[in-house]
Amino acid sequence: MRRKLTAAILAFAFIGTFWPGVALAEEGMAVHYSDVFQGRPTASNEIFDQNGMTAAHKKFPFGSKVRVTNLENGKSVVLTINDRMARRNGNIIDVTRRAAQELGFEKQGRTRVSIEPVQ
C-alpha cells in the first residue's frame, strides 16, 4: 500500500512538473521588469516590450498562457510566457509594466499573486 501511494505521489509530481496543464495554481510574489530590458531579446528570442502582455516564468514552456491574479485586489490578466527567470530568483513570475498596471501593482513594484495555466 505504501509503495502504491508513493508511486502515485511521484507520478503526479512528475506530470505536474512537465505538463503544465495539470499543474495546480501556484502562489508567490510577482514583480514587473525594469525598463532596462525594453527592446532586448527575451529567452524565446522575442523582443521585450513593456506594453505587451507577456511574462517570465521558471518552468512554463514558451507560448504558454497563464492567468495571473493579484491576491491583494482580485484583478487578473492572461499573459503569454516568453522569457525565463533565474532559478535563484525568489519570485514566481516577472510581468511587463502593462500587466502590472492592469493588475494594479505598478507603483508598488511587487505583489502577491496566484498563477494558473489557461487551457
C-alpha positions as CSV (number, residue, x, y, z in Angstrom):
1,M,0.0,0.0,0.0
2,R,2.8,2.4,0.9
3,R,4.6,1.7,-2.4
4,K,1.5,2.4,-4.4
5,L,0.9,5.7,-2.6
6,T,4.5,6.8,-3.0
7,A,4.4,5.8,-6.7
8,A,1.1,7.8,-7.2
9,I,2.6,10.9,-5.5
10,L,5.8,10.7,-7.6
11,A,3.8,10.3,-10.8
12,F,1.6,13.3,-10.0
13,A,4.7,15.4,-9.1
14,F,6.4,14.4,-12.4
15,I,3.3,15.1,-14.5
16,G,2.7,18.4,-12.8
17,T,6.3,19.5,-13.4
18,F,6.4,18.6,-17.1
19,W,2.8,19.0,-18.2
20,P,1.7,22.5,-17.1
21,G,-2.0,21.8,-17.9
22,V,-2.1,19.5,-14.9
23,A,-0.3,21.8,-12.5
24,L,-2.2,23.3,-9.7
25,A,-2.3,27.0,-9.0
26,E,0.9,28.5,-7.7
27,E,1.1,31.4,-5.3
28,G,4.0,33.7,-4.6
29,M,5.4,37.1,-5.4
30,A,5.3,38.9,-8.8
31,V,7.4,41.9,-9.9
32,H,7.5,43.8,-13.1
33,Y,10.5,44.1,-15.4
34,S,12.9,47.0,-15.2
35,D,12.9,49.4,-18.2
36,V,16.5,48.4,-18.9
37,F,15.2,45.3,-20.7
38,Q,13.0,47.3,-23.2
39,G,13.9,46.3,-26.8
40,R,16.2,43.4,-25.8
41,P,15.6,39.8,-26.9
42,T,13.9,37.5,-24.4
43,A,14.9,33.9,-23.8
44,S,12.4,32.9,-26.6
45,N,14.1,35.4,-29.0
46,E,11.1,37.8,-29.0
47,I,11.9,41.4,-28.5
48,F,10.8,42.5,-25.0
49,D,8.1,45.2,-24.9
50,Q,6.9,46.8,-21.7
51,N,3.5,47.3,-23.4
52,G,3.0,43.7,-24.2
53,M,1.0,41.1,-22.1
54,T,3.9,38.7,-21.5
55,A,5.8,37.3,-18.6
56,A,8.9,35.3,-17.5
57,H,8.5,32.0,-15.5
58,K,10.9,29.3,-14.4
59,K,9.1,26.3,-15.8
60,F,6.1,27.0,-18.1
61,P,7.0,26.4,-21.8
62,F,7.3,29.4,-24.1
63,G,3.9,30.3,-25.6
64,S,2.0,29.0,-22.5
65,K,-0.9,31.2,-21.4
66,V,-1.3,31.7,-17.7
67,R,-3.9,33.6,-15.6
68,V,-2.2,35.8,-13.1
69,T,-4.4,37.1,-10.2
70,N,-3.4,39.8,-7.8
71,L,-4.3,38.4,-4.4
72,E,-4.5,41.9,-2.9
73,N,-7.2,43.2,-5.1
74,G,-8.6,40.3,-7.1
75,K,-7.6,41.7,-10.5
76,S,-6.4,39.2,-13.1
77,V,-4.9,39.1,-16.6
78,V,-3.9,36.3,-19.0
79,L,-0.2,36.5,-20.1
80,T,1.9,34.6,-22.5
81,I,5.2,33.2,-21.2
82,N,8.1,34.3,-23.5
83,D,11.0,34.6,-21.1
84,R,12.9,32.7,-18.3
85,M,13.7,33.8,-14.8
86,A,16.9,32.9,-13.0
87,R,16.4,29.8,-10.8
88,R,17.7,31.7,-7.8
89,N,15.0,34.4,-8.2
90,G,12.6,34.2,-5.3
91,N,9.6,35.5,-7.2
92,I,7.3,33.2,-9.2
93,I,6.7,35.5,-12.2
94,D,8.0,38.7,-13.8
95,V,5.5,40.6,-15.8
96,T,5.6,43.6,-18.1
97,R,4.8,47.1,-16.9
98,R,1.4,47.0,-18.7
99,A,0.5,43.8,-17.0
100,A,1.5,45.3,-13.6
101,Q,-0.7,48.3,-14.4
102,E,-3.7,46.1,-15.2
103,L,-3.1,44.0,-12.1
104,G,-2.9,47.2,-10.0
105,F,0.7,47.0,-8.6
106,E,2.9,49.1,-10.9
107,K,3.6,51.7,-8.3
108,Q,4.4,49.1,-5.5
109,G,6.6,47.1,-7.9
110,R,5.7,43.8,-6.3
111,T,2.6,41.9,-5.1
112,R,1.4,38.5,-4.0
113,V,-0.2,36.6,-6.9
114,S,-1.7,33.3,-7.9
115,I,-0.8,31.7,-11.3
116,E,-2.8,29.0,-13.1
117,P,-2.4,27.7,-16.6
118,V,-5.1,28.6,-19.1
119,Q,-6.2,25.7,-21.4
